[in-house]
Amino acid sequence: MRYFVIVALIVGGVIFLRQQTTQKAEAPKKTAQVAAQPTLTPRPASEHDWAKAAIDRTNEVRQQVKRERASNEVLD
C-alpha cells in the first residue's frame, strides 16, 4: 500500500508538471492569434455572456441606424 501511494504521488506530480509546461507554451500562441484578428468582427456569444451579447448587438444596431440616417441627410 505504501508503494502504491508513492507511485501515485510521483505520477500525479509528473502529470501536473506536464500540464503546467503545456499551458506556458500555449499562452504566447493564443495572444498572437487574438492580436491577428480584427477587432470589429463579432465574437461568438457565450452562454454565460448572453446579456453582454444582447447589449453589444443593441449598440451595433444603434450605430447602423445612426449611419443610415446620416447618409439619408446627405442625399437629401
PDB file of N, CA, C and O in Angstrom:
ATOM      1  N   MET A   1       0.824  -1.191   0.000  1.00  0.00           N
ATOM      2  CA  MET A   1       0.000   0.000   0.000  1.00  0.00           C
ATOM      3  C   MET A   1       0.874   1.262   0.000  1.00  0.00           C
ATOM      4  O   MET A   1       0.545   2.258  -0.645  1.00  0.00           O
ATOM      5  N   ARG A   2       1.973   1.202   0.724  1.00  0.00           N
ATOM      6  CA  ARG A   2       2.860   2.345   0.801  1.00  0.00           C
ATOM      7  C   ARG A   2       3.462   2.654  -0.562  1.00  0.00           C
ATOM      8  O   ARG A   2       3.584   3.820  -0.935  1.00  0.00           O
ATOM      9  N   TYR A   3       3.836   1.626  -1.306  1.00  0.00           N
ATOM     10  CA  TYR A   3       4.416   1.820  -2.632  1.00  0.00           C
ATOM     11  C   TYR A   3       3.400   2.399  -3.606  1.00  0.00           C
ATOM     12  O   TYR A   3       3.736   3.220  -4.459  1.00  0.00           O
ATOM     13  N   PHE A   4       2.170   1.966  -3.471  1.00  0.00           N
ATOM     14  CA  PHE A   4       1.113   2.499  -4.336  1.00  0.00           C
ATOM     15  C   PHE A   4       0.955   4.007  -4.139  1.00  0.00           C
ATOM     16  O   PHE A   4       0.828   4.748  -5.114  1.00  0.00           O
ATOM     17  N   VAL A   5       0.960   4.464  -2.898  1.00  0.00           N
ATOM     18  CA  VAL A   5       0.827   5.894  -2.607  1.00  0.00           C
ATOM     19  C   VAL A   5       2.015   6.659  -3.170  1.00  0.00           C
ATOM     20  O   VAL A   5       1.837   7.732  -3.746  1.00  0.00           O
ATOM     21  N   ILE A   6       3.202   6.138  -3.020  1.00  0.00           N
ATOM     22  CA  ILE A   6       4.401   6.810  -3.537  1.00  0.00           C
ATOM     23  C   ILE A   6       4.354   6.897  -5.055  1.00  0.00           C
ATOM     24  O   ILE A   6       4.642   7.949  -5.625  1.00  0.00           O
ATOM     25  N   VAL A   7       3.996   5.800  -5.714  1.00  0.00           N
ATOM     26  CA  VAL A   7       3.909   5.798  -7.176  1.00  0.00           C
ATOM     27  C   VAL A   7       2.809   6.745  -7.643  1.00  0.00           C
ATOM     28  O   VAL A   7       2.981   7.453  -8.635  1.00  0.00           O
ATOM     29  N   ALA A   8       1.690   6.762  -6.942  1.00  0.00           N
ATOM     30  CA  ALA A   8       0.584   7.656  -7.306  1.00  0.00           C
ATOM     31  C   ALA A   8       1.007   9.115  -7.180  1.00  0.00           C
ATOM     32  O   ALA A   8       0.654   9.929  -8.034  1.00  0.00           O
ATOM     33  N   LEU A   9       1.747   9.461  -6.144  1.00  0.00           N
ATOM     34  CA  LEU A   9       2.226  10.831  -5.976  1.00  0.00           C
ATOM     35  C   LEU A   9       3.215  11.219  -7.072  1.00  0.00           C
ATOM     36  O   LEU A   9       3.171  12.339  -7.581  1.00  0.00           O
ATOM     37  N   ILE A  10       4.090  10.313  -7.429  1.00  0.00           N
ATOM     38  CA  ILE A  10       5.060  10.602  -8.490  1.00  0.00           C
ATOM     39  C   ILE A  10       4.347  10.801  -9.823  1.00  0.00           C
ATOM     40  O   ILE A  10       4.646  11.744 -10.556  1.00  0.00           O
ATOM     41  N   VAL A  11       3.406   9.914 -10.137  1.00  0.00           N
ATOM     42  CA  VAL A  11       2.663  10.033 -11.403  1.00  0.00           C
ATOM     43  C   VAL A  11       1.843  11.321 -11.410  1.00  0.00           C
ATOM     44  O   VAL A  11       1.791  12.016 -12.424  1.00  0.00           O
ATOM     45  N   GLY A  12       1.210  11.641 -10.297  1.00  0.00           N
ATOM     46  CA  GLY A  12       0.445  12.884 -10.204  1.00  0.00           C
ATOM     47  C   GLY A  12       1.328  14.107 -10.389  1.00  0.00           C
ATOM     48  O   GLY A  12       0.932  15.066 -11.051  1.00  0.00           O
ATOM     49  N   GLY A  13       2.520  14.082  -9.810  1.00  0.00           N
ATOM     50  CA  GLY A  13       3.441  15.203  -9.971  1.00  0.00           C
ATOM     51  C   GLY A  13       3.907  15.367 -11.402  1.00  0.00           C
ATOM     52  O   GLY A  13       4.009  16.487 -11.902  1.00  0.00           O
ATOM     53  N   VAL A  14       4.190  14.255 -12.063  1.00  0.00           N
ATOM     54  CA  VAL A  14       4.620  14.320 -13.466  1.00  0.00           C
ATOM     55  C   VAL A  14       3.500  14.878 -14.338  1.00  0.00           C
ATOM     56  O   VAL A  14       3.746  15.711 -15.210  1.00  0.00           O
ATOM     57  N   ILE A  15       2.286  14.426 -14.108  1.00  0.00           N
ATOM     58  CA  ILE A  15       1.148  14.937 -14.894  1.00  0.00           C
ATOM     59  C   ILE A  15       0.956  16.422 -14.645  1.00  0.00           C
ATOM     60  O   ILE A  15       0.718  17.184 -15.582  1.00  0.00           O
ATOM     61  N   PHE A  16       1.056  16.836 -13.397  1.00  0.00           N
ATOM     62  CA  PHE A  16       0.899  18.249 -13.058  1.00  0.00           C
ATOM     63  C   PHE A  16       1.960  19.111 -13.742  1.00  0.00           C
ATOM     64  O   PHE A  16       1.638  20.140 -14.337  1.00  0.00           O
ATOM     65  N   LEU A  17       3.214  18.696 -13.657  1.00  0.00           N
ATOM     66  CA  LEU A  17       4.289  19.464 -14.291  1.00  0.00           C
ATOM     67  C   LEU A  17       4.139  19.514 -15.798  1.00  0.00           C
ATOM     68  O   LEU A  17       4.437  20.536 -16.416  1.00  0.00           O
ATOM     69  N   ARG A  18       3.685  18.438 -16.391  1.00  0.00           N
ATOM     70  CA  ARG A  18       3.493  18.409 -17.836  1.00  0.00           C
ATOM     71  C   ARG A  18       2.389  19.365 -18.271  1.00  0.00           C
ATOM     72  O   ARG A  18       2.515  20.032 -19.298  1.00  0.00           O
ATOM     73  N   GLN A  19       1.315  19.437 -17.501  1.00  0.00           N
ATOM     74  CA  GLN A  19       0.234  20.367 -17.821  1.00  0.00           C
ATOM     75  C   GLN A  19       0.708  21.811 -17.684  1.00  0.00           C
ATOM     76  O   GLN A  19       0.349  22.661 -18.498  1.00  0.00           O
ATOM     77  N   GLN A  20       1.499  22.086 -16.676  1.00  0.00           N
ATOM     78  CA  GLN A  20       1.994  23.439 -16.478  1.00  0.00           C
ATOM     79  C   GLN A  20       2.886  23.888 -17.630  1.00  0.00           C
ATOM     80  O   GLN A  20       2.761  25.018 -18.101  1.00  0.00           O
ATOM     81  N   THR A  21       3.775  23.027 -18.084  1.00  0.00           N
ATOM     82  CA  THR A  21       4.652  23.399 -19.192  1.00  0.00           C
ATOM     83  C   THR A  21       3.867  23.545 -20.488  1.00  0.00           C
ATOM     84  O   THR A  21       4.195  24.393 -21.318  1.00  0.00           O
ATOM     85  N   THR A  22       2.835  22.730 -20.672  1.00  0.00           N
ATOM     86  CA  THR A  22       1.997  22.846 -21.869  1.00  0.00           C
ATOM     87  C   THR A  22       1.244  24.164 -21.869  1.00  0.00           C
ATOM     88  O   THR A  22       1.152  24.820 -22.907  1.00  0.00           O
ATOM     89  N   GLN A  23       0.706  24.563 -20.731  1.00  0.00           N
ATOM     90  CA  GLN A  23      -0.026  25.824 -20.649  1.00  0.00           C
ATOM     91  C   GLN A  23       0.895  27.016 -20.892  1.00  0.00           C
ATOM     92  O   GLN A  23       0.495  27.982 -21.542  1.00  0.00           O
ATOM     93  N   LYS A  24       2.102  26.960 -20.384  1.00  0.00           N
ATOM     94  CA  LYS A  24       3.050  28.055 -20.603  1.00  0.00           C
ATOM     95  C   LYS A  24       3.451  28.152 -22.066  1.00  0.00           C
ATOM     96  O   LYS A  24       3.678  29.250 -22.573  1.00  0.00           O
ATOM     97  N   ALA A  25       3.541  27.024 -22.745  1.00  0.00           N
ATOM     98  CA  ALA A  25       3.911  27.031 -24.158  1.00  0.00           C
ATOM     99  C   ALA A  25       2.763  27.525 -25.023  1.00  0.00           C
ATOM    100  O   ALA A  25       3.009  28.143 -26.059  1.00  0.00           O
ATOM    101  N   GLU A  26       1.531  27.278 -24.638  1.00  0.00           N
ATOM    102  CA  GLU A  26       0.378  27.683 -25.440  1.00  0.00           C
ATOM    103  C   GLU A  26      -0.004  29.134 -25.219  1.00  0.00           C
ATOM    104  O   GLU A  26      -0.665  29.715 -26.080  1.00  0.00           O
ATOM    105  N   ALA A  27       0.373  29.740 -24.123  1.00  0.00           N
ATOM    106  CA  ALA A  27      -0.025  31.107 -23.800  1.00  0.00           C
ATOM    107  C   ALA A  27       0.424  32.117 -24.865  1.00  0.00           C
ATOM    108  O   ALA A  27      -0.409  32.922 -25.281  1.00  0.00           O
ATOM    109  N   PRO A  28       1.680  32.133 -25.336  1.00  0.00           N
ATOM    110  CA  PRO A  28       2.060  33.100 -26.363  1.00  0.00           C
ATOM    111  C   PRO A  28       1.341  32.856 -27.691  1.00  0.00           C
ATOM    112  O   PRO A  28       1.065  33.807 -28.422  1.00  0.00           O
ATOM    113  N   LYS A  29       1.039  31.612 -28.010  1.00  0.00           N
ATOM    114  CA  LYS A  29       0.342  31.321 -29.264  1.00  0.00           C
ATOM    115  C   LYS A  29      -1.049  31.913 -29.259  1.00  0.00           C
ATOM    116  O   LYS A  29      -1.499  32.442 -30.277  1.00  0.00           O
ATOM    117  N   LYS A  30      -1.742  31.836 -28.132  1.00  0.00           N
ATOM    118  CA  LYS A  30      -3.096  32.362 -28.052  1.00  0.00           C
ATOM    119  C   LYS A  30      -3.101  33.874 -28.195  1.00  0.00           C
ATOM    120  O   LYS A  30      -3.974  34.410 -28.877  1.00  0.00           O
ATOM    121  N   THR A  31      -2.172  34.574 -27.588  1.00  0.00           N
ATOM    122  CA  THR A  31      -2.154  36.029 -27.687  1.00  0.00           C
ATOM    123  C   THR A  31      -1.822  36.464 -29.109  1.00  0.00           C
ATOM    124  O   THR A  31      -2.326  37.488 -29.571  1.00  0.00           O
ATOM    125  N   ALA A  32      -0.990  35.711 -29.805  1.00  0.00           N
ATOM    126  CA  ALA A  32      -0.670  36.059 -31.182  1.00  0.00           C
ATOM    127  C   ALA A  32      -1.885  35.867 -32.077  1.00  0.00           C
ATOM    128  O   ALA A  32      -2.106  36.669 -32.984  1.00  0.00           O
ATOM    129  N   GLN A  33      -2.667  34.841 -31.852  1.00  0.00           N
ATOM    130  CA  GLN A  33      -3.863  34.615 -32.655  1.00  0.00           C
ATOM    131  C   GLN A  33      -4.903  35.692 -32.381  1.00  0.00           C
ATOM    132  O   GLN A  33      -5.566  36.151 -33.311  1.00  0.00           O
ATOM    133  N   VAL A  34      -5.059  36.102 -31.143  1.00  0.00           N
ATOM    134  CA  VAL A  34      -6.038  37.127 -30.806  1.00  0.00           C
ATOM    135  C   VAL A  34      -5.626  38.459 -31.415  1.00  0.00           C
ATOM    136  O   VAL A  34      -6.483  39.204 -31.890  1.00  0.00           O
ATOM    137  N   ALA A  35      -4.347  38.774 -31.412  1.00  0.00           N
ATOM    138  CA  ALA A  35      -3.878  40.038 -31.956  1.00  0.00           C
ATOM    139  C   ALA A  35      -4.036  40.080 -33.477  1.00  0.00           C
ATOM    140  O   ALA A  35      -4.172  41.163 -34.047  1.00  0.00           O
ATOM    141  N   ALA A  36      -4.021  38.944 -34.134  1.00  0.00           N
ATOM    142  CA  ALA A  36      -4.119  38.915 -35.578  1.00  0.00           C
ATOM    143  C   ALA A  36      -5.551  39.131 -36.059  1.00  0.00           C
ATOM    144  O   ALA A  36      -5.753  39.531 -37.206  1.00  0.00           O
ATOM    145  N   GLN A  37      -6.542  38.880 -35.219  1.00  0.00           N
ATOM    146  CA  GLN A  37      -7.930  39.026 -35.632  1.00  0.00           C
ATOM    147  C   GLN A  37      -8.342  40.491 -35.560  1.00  0.00           C
ATOM    148  O   GLN A  37      -7.938  41.202 -34.640  1.00  0.00           O
ATOM    149  N   PRO A  38      -9.142  40.953 -36.523  1.00  0.00           N
ATOM    150  CA  PRO A  38      -9.642  42.322 -36.444  1.00  0.00           C
ATOM    151  C   PRO A  38     -10.606  42.476 -35.266  1.00  0.00           C
ATOM    152  O   PRO A  38     -11.291  41.526 -34.887  1.00  0.00           O
ATOM    153  N   THR A  39     -10.653  43.660 -34.702  1.00  0.00           N
ATOM    154  CA  THR A  39     -11.470  43.872 -33.513  1.00  0.00           C
ATOM    155  C   THR A  39     -12.940  44.105 -33.841  1.00  0.00           C
ATOM    156  O   THR A  39     -13.782  44.037 -32.945  1.00  0.00           O
ATOM    157  N   LEU A  40     -13.265  44.376 -35.090  1.00  0.00           N
ATOM    158  CA  LEU A  40     -14.644  44.681 -35.439  1.00  0.00           C
ATOM    159  C   LEU A  40     -15.481  43.445 -35.754  1.00  0.00           C
ATOM    160  O   LEU A  40     -16.693  43.562 -35.938  1.00  0.00           O
ATOM    161  N   THR A  41     -14.881  42.291 -35.820  1.00  0.00           N
ATOM    162  CA  THR A  41     -15.659  41.090 -36.101  1.00  0.00           C
ATOM    163  C   THR A  41     -16.419  40.667 -34.852  1.00  0.00           C
ATOM    164  O   THR A  41     -15.878  40.727 -33.748  1.00  0.00           O
ATOM    165  N   PRO A  42     -17.654  40.246 -35.013  1.00  0.00           N
ATOM    166  CA  PRO A  42     -18.414  39.839 -33.825  1.00  0.00           C
ATOM    167  C   PRO A  42     -17.889  38.538 -33.259  1.00  0.00           C
ATOM    168  O   PRO A  42     -17.569  37.608 -34.001  1.00  0.00           O
ATOM    169  N   ARG A  43     -17.804  38.478 -31.964  1.00  0.00           N
ATOM    170  CA  ARG A  43     -17.339  37.249 -31.322  1.00  0.00           C
ATOM    171  C   ARG A  43     -18.545  36.376 -30.994  1.00  0.00           C
ATOM    172  O   ARG A  43     -19.640  36.896 -30.781  1.00  0.00           O
ATOM    173  N   PRO A  44     -18.365  35.080 -30.952  1.00  0.00           N
ATOM    174  CA  PRO A  44     -19.496  34.201 -30.633  1.00  0.00           C
ATOM    175  C   PRO A  44     -19.972  34.435 -29.207  1.00  0.00           C
ATOM    176  O   PRO A  44     -19.172  34.638 -28.294  1.00  0.00           O
ATOM    177  N   ALA A  45     -21.285  34.404 -29.034  1.00  0.00           N
ATOM    178  CA  ALA A  45     -21.856  34.655 -27.714  1.00  0.00           C
ATOM    179  C   ALA A  45     -21.695  33.434 -26.827  1.00  0.00           C
ATOM    180  O   ALA A  45     -22.065  32.321 -27.202  1.00  0.00           O
ATOM    181  N   SER A  46     -21.146  33.655 -25.665  1.00  0.00           N
ATOM    182  CA  SER A  46     -21.005  32.584 -24.699  1.00  0.00           C
ATOM    183  C   SER A  46     -22.327  32.422 -23.964  1.00  0.00           C
ATOM    184  O   SER A  46     -23.084  33.382 -23.823  1.00  0.00           O
ATOM    185  N   GLU A  47     -22.603  31.224 -23.502  1.00  0.00           N
ATOM    186  CA  GLU A  47     -23.841  31.027 -22.765  1.00  0.00           C
ATOM    187  C   GLU A  47     -23.838  31.809 -21.462  1.00  0.00           C
ATOM    188  O   GLU A  47     -24.898  32.088 -20.901  1.00  0.00           O
ATOM    189  N   HIS A  48     -22.642  32.167 -20.973  1.00  0.00           N
ATOM    190  CA  HIS A  48     -22.550  32.933 -19.745  1.00  0.00           C
ATOM    191  C   HIS A  48     -22.583  34.437 -20.010  1.00  0.00           C
ATOM    192  O   HIS A  48     -22.827  35.216 -19.089  1.00  0.00           O
ATOM    193  N   ASP A  49     -22.344  34.852 -21.237  1.00  0.00           N
ATOM    194  CA  ASP A  49     -22.323  36.268 -21.587  1.00  0.00           C
ATOM    195  C   ASP A  49     -23.498  36.659 -22.472  1.00  0.00           C
ATOM    196  O   ASP A  49     -23.362  37.543 -23.318  1.00  0.00           O
ATOM    197  N   TRP A  50     -24.640  36.022 -22.295  1.00  0.00           N
ATOM    198  CA  TRP A  50     -25.769  36.314 -23.173  1.00  0.00           C
ATOM    199  C   TRP A  50     -26.252  37.743 -23.000  1.00  0.00           C
ATOM    200  O   TRP A  50     -26.699  38.352 -23.972  1.00  0.00           O
ATOM    201  N   ALA A  51     -26.179  38.300 -21.801  1.00  0.00           N
ATOM    202  CA  ALA A  51     -26.619  39.680 -21.588  1.00  0.00           C
ATOM    203  C   ALA A  51     -25.674  40.648 -22.286  1.00  0.00           C
ATOM    204  O   ALA A  51     -26.121  41.614 -22.905  1.00  0.00           O
ATOM    205  N   LYS A  52     -24.381  40.401 -22.193  1.00  0.00           N
ATOM    206  CA  LYS A  52     -23.410  41.269 -22.864  1.00  0.00           C
ATOM    207  C   LYS A  52     -23.577  41.187 -24.374  1.00  0.00           C
ATOM    208  O   LYS A  52     -23.465  42.199 -25.065  1.00  0.00           O
ATOM    209  N   ALA A  53     -23.843  39.996 -24.889  1.00  0.00           N
ATOM    210  CA  ALA A  53     -24.046  39.846 -26.328  1.00  0.00           C
ATOM    211  C   ALA A  53     -25.267  40.636 -26.782  1.00  0.00           C
ATOM    212  O   ALA A  53     -25.252  41.234 -27.858  1.00  0.00           O
ATOM    213  N   ALA A  54     -26.312  40.644 -25.984  1.00  0.00           N
ATOM    214  CA  ALA A  54     -27.510  41.404 -26.330  1.00  0.00           C
ATOM    215  C   ALA A  54     -27.222  42.904 -26.331  1.00  0.00           C
ATOM    216  O   ALA A  54     -27.689  43.628 -27.211  1.00  0.00           O
ATOM    217  N   ILE A  55     -26.463  43.362 -25.358  1.00  0.00           N
ATOM    218  CA  ILE A  55     -26.115  44.791 -25.295  1.00  0.00           C
ATOM    219  C   ILE A  55     -25.221  45.165 -26.474  1.00  0.00           C
ATOM    220  O   ILE A  55     -25.406  46.223 -27.075  1.00  0.00           O
ATOM    221  N   ASP A  56     -24.265  44.318 -26.809  1.00  0.00           N
ATOM    222  CA  ASP A  56     -23.397  44.578 -27.957  1.00  0.00           C
ATOM    223  C   ASP A  56     -24.206  44.656 -29.237  1.00  0.00           C
ATOM    224  O   ASP A  56     -23.974  45.538 -30.064  1.00  0.00           O
ATOM    225  N   ARG A  57     -25.153  43.748 -29.410  1.00  0.00           N
ATOM    226  CA  ARG A  57     -25.983  43.753 -30.616  1.00  0.00           C
ATOM    227  C   ARG A  57     -26.837  45.018 -30.680  1.00  0.00           C
ATOM    228  O   ARG A  57     -27.017  45.597 -31.751  1.00  0.00           O
ATOM    229  N   THR A  58     -27.366  45.449 -29.524  1.00  0.00           N
ATOM    230  CA  THR A  58     -28.170  46.674 -29.477  1.00  0.00           C
ATOM    231  C   THR A  58     -27.333  47.874 -29.895  1.00  0.00           C
ATOM    232  O   THR A  58     -27.790  48.711 -30.673  1.00  0.00           O
ATOM    233  N   ASN A  59     -26.114  47.960 -29.384  1.00  0.00           N
ATOM    234  CA  ASN A  59     -25.238  49.080 -29.763  1.00  0.00           C
ATOM    235  C   ASN A  59     -24.893  49.031 -31.239  1.00  0.00           C
ATOM    236  O   ASN A  59     -24.806  50.069 -31.895  1.00  0.00           O
ATOM    237  N   GLU A  60     -24.698  47.836 -31.763  1.00  0.00           N
ATOM    238  CA  GLU A  60     -24.393  47.690 -33.188  1.00  0.00           C
ATOM    239  C   GLU A  60     -25.557  48.195 -34.052  1.00  0.00           C
ATOM    240  O   GLU A  60     -25.337  48.894 -35.041  1.00  0.00           O
ATOM    241  N   VAL A  61     -26.774  47.847 -33.683  1.00  0.00           N
ATOM    242  CA  VAL A  61     -27.950  48.286 -34.440  1.00  0.00           C
ATOM    243  C   VAL A  61     -28.112  49.800 -34.333  1.00  0.00           C
ATOM    244  O   VAL A  61     -28.449  50.464 -35.313  1.00  0.00           O
ATOM    245  N   ARG A  62     -27.870  50.344 -33.136  1.00  0.00           N
ATOM    246  CA  ARG A  62     -27.980  51.802 -32.969  1.00  0.00           C
ATOM    247  C   ARG A  62     -26.985  52.535 -33.868  1.00  0.00           C
ATOM    248  O   ARG A  62     -27.327  53.543 -34.487  1.00  0.00           O
ATOM    249  N   GLN A  63     -25.758  52.028 -33.936  1.00  0.00           N
ATOM    250  CA  GLN A  63     -24.754  52.665 -34.793  1.00  0.00           C
ATOM    251  C   GLN A  63     -25.127  52.540 -36.264  1.00  0.00           C
ATOM    252  O   GLN A  63     -24.893  53.465 -37.042  1.00  0.00           O
ATOM    253  N   GLN A  64     -25.702  51.415 -36.649  1.00  0.00           N
ATOM    254  CA  GLN A  64     -26.110  51.219 -38.036  1.00  0.00           C
ATOM    255  C   GLN A  64     -27.227  52.195 -38.401  1.00  0.00           C
ATOM    256  O   GLN A  64     -27.202  52.791 -39.478  1.00  0.00           O
ATOM    257  N   VAL A  65     -28.195  52.359 -37.520  1.00  0.00           N
ATOM    258  CA  VAL A  65     -29.286  53.304 -37.766  1.00  0.00           C
ATOM    259  C   VAL A  65     -28.749  54.726 -37.853  1.00  0.00           C
ATOM    260  O   VAL A  65     -29.184  55.506 -38.701  1.00  0.00           O
ATOM    261  N   LYS A  66     -27.817  55.062 -36.989  1.00  0.00           N
ATOM    262  CA  LYS A  66     -27.222  56.400 -36.995  1.00  0.00           C
ATOM    263  C   LYS A  66     -26.514  56.674 -38.318  1.00  0.00           C
ATOM    264  O   LYS A  66     -26.630  57.766 -38.876  1.00  0.00           O
ATOM    265  N   ARG A  67     -25.774  55.671 -38.823  1.00  0.00           N
ATOM    266  CA  ARG A  67     -25.093  55.843 -40.116  1.00  0.00           C
ATOM    267  C   ARG A  67     -26.088  55.978 -41.258  1.00  0.00           C
ATOM    268  O   ARG A  67     -25.890  56.794 -42.158  1.00  0.00           O
ATOM    269  N   GLU A  68     -27.160  55.186 -41.231  1.00  0.00           N
ATOM    270  CA  GLU A  68     -28.169  55.276 -42.297  1.00  0.00           C
ATOM    271  C   GLU A  68     -28.860  56.628 -42.287  1.00  0.00           C
ATOM    272  O   GLU A  68     -29.105  57.207 -43.346  1.00  0.00           O
ATOM    273  N   ARG A  69     -29.175  57.137 -41.105  1.00  0.00           N
ATOM    274  CA  ARG A  69     -29.816  58.454 -41.021  1.00  0.00           C
ATOM    275  C   ARG A  69     -28.877  59.544 -41.513  1.00  0.00           C
ATOM    276  O   ARG A  69     -29.309  60.477 -42.190  1.00  0.00           O
ATOM    277  N   ALA A  70     -27.603  59.434 -41.180  1.00  0.00           N
ATOM    278  CA  ALA A  70     -26.633  60.437 -41.634  1.00  0.00           C
ATOM    279  C   ALA A  70     -26.500  60.391 -43.148  1.00  0.00           C
ATOM    280  O   ALA A  70     -26.398  61.437 -43.789  1.00  0.00           O
ATOM    281  N   SER A  71     -26.500  59.183 -43.734  1.00  0.00           N
ATOM    282  CA  SER A  71     -26.385  59.093 -45.190  1.00  0.00           C
ATOM    283  C   SER A  71     -27.666  59.583 -45.871  1.00  0.00           C
ATOM    284  O   SER A  71     -27.601  60.126 -46.974  1.00  0.00           O
ATOM    285  N   ASN A  72     -28.813  59.404 -45.242  1.00  0.00           N
ATOM    286  CA  ASN A  72     -30.069  59.925 -45.800  1.00  0.00           C
ATOM    287  C   ASN A  72     -30.084  61.438 -45.795  1.00  0.00           C
ATOM    288  O   ASN A  72     -30.600  62.041 -46.737  1.00  0.00           O
ATOM    289  N   GLU A  73     -29.542  62.072 -44.779  1.00  0.00           N
ATOM    290  CA  GLU A  73     -29.488  63.525 -44.716  1.00  0.00           C
ATOM    291  C   GLU A  73     -28.548  64.081 -45.779  1.00  0.00           C
ATOM    292  O   GLU A  73     -28.798  65.155 -46.327  1.00  0.00           O
ATOM    293  N   VAL A  74     -27.483  63.370 -46.072  1.00  0.00           N
ATOM    294  CA  VAL A  74     -26.531  63.815 -47.076  1.00  0.00           C
ATOM    295  C   VAL A  74     -27.177  63.744 -48.463  1.00  0.00           C
ATOM    296  O   VAL A  74     -26.952  64.625 -49.292  1.00  0.00           O
ATOM    297  N   LEU A  75     -27.970  62.713 -48.720  1.00  0.00           N
ATOM    298  CA  LEU A  75     -28.594  62.527 -50.020  1.00  0.00           C
ATOM    299  C   LEU A  75     -29.723  63.524 -50.283  1.00  0.00           C
ATOM    300  O   LEU A  75     -30.004  63.827 -51.442  1.00  0.00           O
ATOM    301  N   ASP A  76     -30.371  64.036 -49.252  1.00  0.00           N
ATOM    302  CA  ASP A  76     -31.497  64.964 -49.444  1.00  0.00           C
ATOM    303  C   ASP A  76     -31.072  66.325 -49.842  1.00  0.00           C
ATOM    304  O   ASP A  76     -31.913  67.202 -50.036  1.00  0.00           O
TER     305      ASP A  76
END
